[in-house]
Amino acid sequence: MGEENGQETIFQGLGVSSGIAEGEVVVHWQDEEEIPLRDIGLEDIPGEIERFEAALIATRQELLDIQQKIAGAIGAADAGIFDAHLLVVEDRTLIDEALRGLERDLHNIEFVFHQVAEKYCRTLAAIDDPYLQERVVDIEDVTRRVIRHLLGKSREEFHKLDRPHIIVAHNLTPSDTALINRDLVRGFVTEQGSRTSHSAIMARSLGIPAIVALPGICSALTTGDRVLLDGYSGKLVLGPSAQTRYEYGQIESRKVEVEHQLEAIRETRSETRDGKHIVLSANIELPSELDAVTRSGAEGVGLFRTEFLFLNRPQPPSEDEQYEAYRLVAEKCAPHGVIIRTLDIGGDKLMHLSDQPAEDNPFLGCRAIRLCLAQPELFKPQLRAILRAGAHGHVRLMYPMIGQTDEIRRANALLEECKGELAERQVPYCHDIEVGSMVELPAAMLIADQLAKEVKFLSVGTNDLVQYTMAVDRGNERIAHLYQPTHPAVLRLLAMAAKAAHDHGIWIGVCGEMASEIHLTPLLLGLGMDELSVVTAAVPRVKKAVQSLDAKGCGEMACQASGMTDPQAIEEFCRTYAKKHYPELFDC
């Protein structure tokens, strides 16, 4: 597994979160609870069921607490990872089988539940599907929590160390990753995992260098070993030599130098060398992120996700509660503006707030604008709150998941109703608020010329656009390689939407992940995008990329890329072009 290189031993894994870390190893072995076996009588069954139900409720609350903590720290999108855990707690197949086992075997419920869960995990692990195999980690995590509650044990404190360290583990559950001390954990390495595993996703959000897929590493290392972790290449160096430390020190020096250069351009305009201004704004999920937006040098907020207000609560937020949140963002963004996206969530997440029926496939169901139009009593308070916030700053709003012009017209009709209601109440509001449309469905891209007549701007959600265009769930590792932002079909749709916007005198932006990828910046500029809304951490690098390019050259480059047929070749072509113009951003 390890490759000897003089005094060093090099282990090659899969780098899933970029960065370099050096430090002392702490090997983490997951402690398994010792589960007692007791015989029970028929008269004991009701009491065991009551204990089981209490443990499930306690576990659910524990997971909700973690989810809320993560939503506050790194955003609702990453907190959504715990939806899978919550589903395990509510899985009737698992629960009912445990109850049947309780009545059949007449053993204590923690012993029965553990046996059922183990069987469940063995079945999934035996399926030749890496995605399903990784979900075993979620089930094991939840099972461990339920049993801990049944045994009356307190919640485990994952890391109690008071010194910097690098975690080495067989695997880390999402909750392990979510609760680590970011000030002390310099990186982590696991024997299992992939780029799409939950812990890898969270490591990237937390900015912690990480390597996965290193079988046997727990046995190969000992707590106290000195290692150097390269999250870019996936290399783990045990006992790094002076030369290796020097080389990585040079990389770190270049990184610091680039960071200083990026800091120097923080207050400058995001403008190409030939004078085209590209509006560069930030995506946020919580008002608490606004200070970071200001520090990044972004021109306001190009996507304010409002879903956090609606999650994990017994009642939907009131108009006044929403207004206060939106007003705060509008005031803090000044002199720049904010684009508030109306509720973009599936009915499956809001079943507790409405009589929304369960759906077999919520991603293709009643969600986003469809849900809002179906439930105006949920939608109108949000519209009124946004209109009221518009009296305190430059506020725009946009509707998600638009697929036809009628949806915009119906939403705008409700918007006009809300204006009338506010006027009647003599409440100040923005009378001429700008309305835009997300274009993230292939249908929307194909009728972008029609949508452009109804709105003041278009914003491309590339994450959903690519998934819906390619019919790919990028969380499914078996087909994740088919999630290709540079597929010719995606490029054609982007170019089509940009032309439609400009033909009708409105601007178009990108607020999906493509906008944050600096190797795709020339392509997006060349395809005609006027605005890029990116994750806050990416703002300085994207600004440097824009300032290093010229719009005319990007147009020629995009034309050449659009004539190619292989998505991987297109991506490599884009990367080569980008490296030629700002190589320093790729060197560290």
Phi, psi and omega in degrees: 000317180264149179249119181288135178218083185068234180278352182266157167234127184250128176250134182251114176241207180246115178287122183241349176216117190292157180131165180236135179219143174231139179173189183273136181281141165237111179279123183254116175256125181292119178286126176269134179289137175277117188258118181288153175247123178229141171278144178231164176259169180303326182291344181272348186301312180303321179294321179293321178296319179297318177298318181297313181297321179296320180293321178295318179296316180296320179294317179300316180295321178300316180293322177296322178298315178297316181300317180294320179298317181290321178301321180287332184270316185226006172109156185293330182298316179286326177296335179297344176304327184282357173301322180296322177296316181297326178294327178295317180298331184256009184287106183295330178299312181293314183294313182295324179293324177294320180292322177294320179295325178299312182288328183281314188267339181055049172243163179301148191295325181295323178293315180296314182298319179298318179297316180297314181296320178298318178298316178303313182293319179299320180297313180293319182295333182281344180283134182282069182212104183304325180297312180293324179297323179291332179290344175303323180300319179298314182295318180297321179297312180295317179302316180299322180291316179299313182295323178299321177291321179296327180274356179073026180265149181285162179301137183286138173267114190292312184233122180244004183291149182247021179226156180299143182200167175243124182277134173238123186214160174298314175200161175237132175284160177304323180291326173303310183295320184294328188259005180290155179277107184295339180284338184247332181274112183276338180180172174215155181228134178230153178287325181254181174111169178209178181296333182263002179293152185302318182294325177295317179299316182290326177299318179296319179294324181278348181073033180254123178301138184211146175231137177235180175061049175239078183303136176081003186292332179296323180280333183283337182246160179232143177307130182105343176300148177262126181226160173239125186251124178249098182287350177282308185265345183086013180271138173240121185252116176271127181063055183302135180285169178299322181294316179297317179296325177295314182298316179288332174296323177296319178298316179297321179297317179296322179298315179297318180298317178295320179299322177295320178297319180292323178296325182293335181258010186304317184268003181275165180281148175275089188226137180289166182297333178262020166092011178271124179276122174254115179295125182242108183238181187240151173265132176224161177241340185224144177303331181296346180277355188295325179298321178294324178298315180298315181295332184285340184087016179288155176268069179081200184245122181266349177205109173253108180281130186258004187296331184302332182290340188256349187271149172053051177211151184284337181229149176295155180294146179286167176301317182294321179297316178295318180303316181298320180293315182290323179297316179302315180295316181299317182290320182287337180281342182305141006277001178276180183247181177222138174254116181263120177272128178293167190314118181241082185208155179274155177300337179297333179275346186242017183301330180284347181259353184206182178264029180299124180287157177294147181236143178292324181224082185298336180290341175245024187247213184275090183222167175053232185296331179297315179295317183295320179290329179284337182229073181301335178293339174272325189278315188296321175301325178292317179299317179296320179296319179293317178300317180294320178296331180296345176282353184245005181173184182276099183245131169244161173230153176218150182262135180268158173057038177287134178235349180205156184296328182299327179296319178295316181297318180293320178295318179294328176296318176295323178299318178294321175302317181295322176300315179298320180294321178291321178297319179296325179277356182059042178259129180299140178203168178277115185285331185239044181301138179280132181247133178234173180232135167289139172240099185227352174260142176307324179300319180294320180296322183287338177245027181302328178296327178283318180297324183298337178283344186259346189226174180263345178197162175239145178226123185272120172268093189291333180301306180289325180303312182294317182295317181287324180293318184266356183054049185233127168270108186290348174281350179267107188299333182297330183237008182302333180293344179274353174283099190232096179299338180261019175297139181307326179296320179295317180298319179297318180294319178297315180296321180297315181293320179297317179297317180298317180298311183292325177299333181255013172073025177239165181263162180224140179230176177233128180239010178268184185298331179304326182294334182272350183272108188294338178283348178257358180302313179300322180296313182294320177295318181293331179280353173106016181285137183261340184218144175233123176247119193234167173298144190306319183296337184271351186305308183300320182290320179293323178298315178300320179297313181300316183292344181266356185249164167237142188300320182296315179297323178295324178297317179294320180295317180295324177297318179293318180297322182292343178272357180268161186246340184262117182304320181292322178294323178296316181297318179293324176298316179296317181296317180298317180297316181295316180298328179294327186264333177213068184299330184298334180284346180257352183276351183211000000 
